[in-house]
Amino acid sequence: SPEYAQQAIQAYQAIEARQEELKTITADSPELYQQFLSDLRLLDSSYNMLQKQAVNTPNRDVIVKAMLQNLQLQMELLGRQLFIIKDIKNKKTLQHEKTI
């Protein structure tokens, strides 16, 4: 439906923006970025499975709602990951200032 399509587009855009921000902010911590990416890939693979199911199911609305819920979870996960990395960087900055 157009309603779901619009929500999905907005979610995709938010996810892409947060992924780019996360990639930029973790440039000096590639191992942390890889861990975050691994967590996100789990949700993404679930989304892909739901997408395949939506093609063959008679109750498509339920699957589409689950897909939107999955996108929402991806956005929330990225938001938490951004919060974590910003918190780590703030603590490092504070520690560095205290040692000066």
C-alpha positions in Angstrom: 0.0 0.0 0.0 1.1 3.6 -0.5 1.1 4.2 3.3 3.5 1.3 3.9 5.7 2.4 0.9 6.1 5.9 2.3 7.0 4.6 5.7 9.5 2.2 4.2 11.1 5.0 2.2 11.4 7.2 5.2 12.9 4.3 7.2 15.4 3.5 4.5 16.5 7.1 4.3 17.0 7.3 8.1 18.8 4.0 8.2 21.2 5.1 5.4 21.9 8.4 7.1 22.6 6.8 10.5 24.8 4.1 8.8 26.9 6.8 7.1 27.2 8.8 10.4 28.2 5.6 12.2 30.8 4.8 9.6 32.2 8.3 9.8 32.3 8.4 13.6 33.8 5.0 14.0 36.6 5.6 11.4 39.2 5.3 14.1 37.6 2.2 15.6 37.2 -0.3 12.7 36.7 -3.3 15.1 33.8 -1.5 16.8 32.3 -0.6 13.5 32.5 -4.2 12.3 30.7 -5.4 15.5 28.0 -2.8 15.0 27.7 -3.8 11.4 27.4 -7.5 12.4 24.5 -6.7 14.7 22.8 -4.7 12.0 23.2 -7.5 9.5 21.2 -9.9 11.7 18.2 -7.6 11.5 18.8 -7.0 7.8 18.8 -10.7 7.1 15.5 -11.0 9.0 14.1 -8.2 6.9 15.2 -10.0 3.7 13.5 -13.2 4.8 10.3 -11.3 5.5 10.5 -9.6 2.1 10.7 -13.1 0.4 7.7 -14.3 2.5 5.6 -11.2 1.5 5.7 -12.3 -2.1 4.1 -15.7 -1.4 1.8 -15.1 1.5 -2.0 -14.5 1.3 -1.8 -12.3 4.5 0.6 -9.8 3.1 -0.3 -6.9 5.5 1.0 -8.9 8.5 4.3 -9.5 6.8 4.6 -5.9 5.6 3.9 -4.6 9.1 6.6 -7.0 10.4 9.0 -5.6 7.8 8.3 -2.0 8.9 8.8 -3.1 12.5 12.1 -4.5 11.5 13.1 -1.3 9.8 12.2 0.6 13.0 14.4 -1.8 15.0 17.2 -1.2 12.6 16.9 2.6 13.1 16.7 2.1 16.9 19.8 -0.1 16.9 21.7 2.4 14.8 20.6 5.2 17.2 21.9 3.2 20.2 25.1 2.4 18.4 25.7 6.1 17.7 24.9 6.9 21.3 27.5 4.3 22.5 30.3 5.5 20.2 29.6 9.2 21.0 29.6 8.3 24.7 32.9 6.4 24.3 34.5 9.4 22.5 33.2 11.8 25.1 34.8 9.7 27.9 38.1 9.5 26.1 38.1 13.3 25.6 37.3 13.8 29.3 40.1 11.4 30.3 42.5 13.1 28.0 41.6 16.5 29.4 42.1 15.3 33.0 45.6 14.0 32.2 46.7 17.3 30.7 
